[in-house]
Amino acid sequence: MNKFIVSPSPHAYTEESVPRLMYGVIIALLPALGVSVFYFGIGMIIVTAVAVLSCILFEYLIQKFILKVKPSHLDGSALLTGLLLAFCLPANIPFWMVMIGALAAVGIGKLTFGGLGNNIFNPALVGRVFLFISFPVAMTAWPETGQWMHYTDAVTGATPLGMMKEGLATKSMGEIMSEMPVLLNLFLGKMMGSAGEVSALALLIGMLYMLYRKIISWHIPVSILGTVFIFTGILWLANPDKFANPLFHLLTGGLMLGAIFMATDYVTSPMTKKGMLIYGTGIGIVTVLIRIFGAYPEGVQFAILIFNGFTPLINKFVKPRRFGKEVAHG
């Protein structure tokens, strides 16, 4: 008798393997990595190298000597976690903090739950939030662009979202927007922020590549970006002196990175298309609520982690009808 073997997610229904999928996402991130190195220079190179090597090393050591299982550090998932973690960090953060974030991402966010396919939360976001809670000053000191040979001594400032949040206490939205980079610079990435914040264009190129390769579907990124656009657009139309226009929200912060590369993680996102739309809409709503009404200017990483926790419930209640199941007729 033939036995069916059920393994943990991610489940690939094609000839694609887990390493092939992981390296496909890594390729999609390369345009954004190139833009961030262009803007932040040596700092971005150091942060990325330390994050990637630390994630691979910690995954090997924990699996080899603590969990005592066959190490999977070369399947591409650890490299991708390190790259995404680097995309969430300032390019001037000390390397030892990057290593702590990598340990939290791999050790807490991934291997504590049993490794790839079992983790509830996106590992890179776990590492990013861990660092934000532990080192809030370092995690909110963003280097200015163009300081190619500067690392920890780079001149820092606030991101556009941070400037907006601080400015609303004393200025109208029109005055704040006059001090911001123009939308074209926001689209191309000429602003302060992390690697994952500085170039919407490069991230969209990566999304198109993943859609072409069928690595992701459109449902999650479009539902997140569409929800943010609609809700911020309603607020802007209701009171343009208090709320920023929807294009500003789409092009700033980690929204593009989160919607395209983090919320679409196979393991922590819903399996069905309907579930993906619910998941993406929820992330978009919570992101807007935190950005507009919360104390912190950015909310997408918290929104994704919250809905990572809801994914099992979404999968439970939003699933296709089983083959052969009788449909009740009224």
C-alpha angles and dihedrals in degrees: 000000000000115000125214114225116210114198132183121273145298090084115191116201095193136053089279114120127209093254091048092052093046093050089047090060090046090054089051090055094053097087091055091045090052092050092048092050088050091054101036104026121187094007093061092046092053095045093048095046093048093046094049097044092044094051092049092046096046092047090052095046096046094047095042102044107019107030092027094214131128107285116245096187094125099053091095097251095099091047090050092048090052093048093049091046090053089050089059097051135080111258090235100054113126113262094237090060089052089054091051090050090050091051090051092047096050101028100040105020099042120012097038087068094046104275133274112003095024105062116110098201132046103266096216091053091049089055092046094050091045090056093044091054093043100041108021095161095053091043093055100044103096119190120233117245122259098042093117099163097040124093122163092359094059119131109255139202143155128297118243090260090050091049090051094049093048095042096053090073092069109008141057119248090251091058092047093049091052088062094048128093112267117263092257091058090047089052093048094041106248096147141084118279142087124308089264092055104046105073124036089173094058092046092049090051087054090050092052090051092051092047090050091050090044089235089134135012125231096246101089102040094041094047092049096045093040093050093049091047094050098045096043088045091055091049092047093050090048094051118000091176091064106029131055122237118266095248090059090055093048095050100044135068125010095309097113094045092047096045096045106033110017108034089047093060106137095223100049102036130077121273101223128068092235090050090050091054092050090046094048094046091051092050090050093050095048091046091055093046092053094044095048104032105018129090093240118072095221126052110163097098092051091046092053093049091049092052092042083066091051094050095091090052092048090049090049098051101029108055136126120267111267116252110264095016111143115243116223114235118209 
